[in-house]
């Protein structure tokens, strides 16, 4: 279980595989100086609300992974998350597309 940390104090735990996909999408948008919202549902221990942060090139963000290896990336999931990040509501973590979805075999490899 990894962690997304915003401005040193706001954070959420996200499974490493999902966090790796979010990292690619977030970094791609930020390297193009595109600002956007990122929304997640808070854990029940925090009241089960939701948190929204505004990400821009000056944001202090950390992607903390507990596993040591970069997972194989799912290109369809990356594209789905990128479309979501470009939407009026901003980025939300969507479930990974089921195996056999169109384009599912077209995986991406990123070394890190």
CORWODA-V547622 format. One record per helix or strand. SS is the DSSP state (2 for helix, 1 for strand). FROM is the first residue (numbers start at 1). TO is the last residue. If there is no record, write none. Layout:
BEGIN
((SS,FROM,TO) (SS,FROM,TO))
END
This chain:
BEGIN
((1,2,6) (1,10,14) (2,16,31) (1,36,41) (2,44,46) (1,50,55) (1,61,64) (1,73,74) (2,75,85) (1,91,92) (1,107,108))
END
